[in-house]
Each structure stands twice: as structure tokens, then as C-alpha cells.
Amino acid sequence: MSLRIPEAAPVSQIAPERRGPAVARFCHGCQQLYPLLRARHVGRAIYGRDLVTSTCSYEGMAFGHEATWWEEAVEVLPAVAAPAAAA
């Protein structure tokens, strides 16, 4: 069995044509990705730095719609190949 970890990034950093489905939540404080099903900013991130020297200032807070400290992270789709020039 192999695990596939999609390349993901915050919505604000990806061009619209390269945005795939939402795969996680990106915290602007610790810059790590947390699962969509997690309601609060707690526990281990699904993607990010291995060594975290201090806890995030948003640790324990709910991922609410009104909160500005997080945003959805989407899968980064491959770049569209440029059409070949006709010779």
C-alpha cells in the first residue's frame, strides 16, 4: 500500500486554473495544513514542518468561517502545457 500526499497550497497563492479540490485548511500562524474534518486547530498537522519549536498562537481555536487566520488549501493541478507551434 502506498500513500499519496497531494501537493497543496493556500487558495490565495494558486492561480484559478491550477486549483483542484479543497484538501486541507492552511493556518497562517504556523503555516501548516490541517485536515478538513478537524473542527479545531489541535493535534498534529497533516503536512508541514517536522520540528515545531513552539505552539501556534491559534492552537485550540475553532476553524470558523469568520476567522481570518486560516484559509482552505487546495490541490495544485499540473500546469497546462502550451500548445505546440505549427511548423
N, C-alpha and C positions, 0 to 999 in steps of 0.2 A: 504494500500500500504506500502511496506517496501523497504528500500534502501539497496542494497548490496554493501559494500565497499570492494573490493578485497584486500587481503594482497599483498602489492607491495614493491619492493626494487630495488635499482640500479642494473643494469646488472652486474657490476663488483663484486658485493657481493654475487651473486647467482650461484650455480653450474649449468652447462649447462642442466642437466637432470631435473632440477626443474624450469626452465624458461618457463613462459607462454607468452601470447601476451603482447605487449607493452601497458601500460595503462596510462602512465604519463611521465613527464620529472622531473628529480631529480636535484635540484640545490645544488651544493657542498658548496656554501656560506651560505645559510640559512637552508640547509638540509630539504627542504620541497618539496612536489610533486605538480606540476602544470599540468593542462590539456594539452593533445596533440594538441588540436586545437588552443591553445593560442600561438600567434606568438612572444609575448614579455613577459618578466618577470615583470608582473604588476598585481596588484589586489590580491585577497585572494587565497591562496593555497587550493587545494582540500584535502590535508592531510598534517598534520604537527602540530607544536606546536600551542596551543590556544593563548598564550600571547607572542607577539613578541616585545621585548623591543626597538629594533632599526631596521631601514630598512636594507635590504640586500645591500651589495656593488654592486651587479649586477642588482639591481632594474632598470627597464626601458630598459634593453638591450635585443636585439633580440636573440631568440633561434636559432642561425645559426649553420650550420654543422661544421664550422671551430672553433667554440667556445669550449674551454676546461673546462669551469666552470659548465657544465651540462652534463648529460647523460640520456639515456632512463631508465625508471623504468618499470619493467615487473612484471606481476602477479606471485606470488610464488606458484608453484604447490605443492601438498602434496607429502611427501616423499614416495618413492616406498617401499612397505612392503617387508621385507626379506622373501625369500621362506622358508616354514616350513621344518624342517629336517625330513626326513623319518625315522620312528622308526623301 
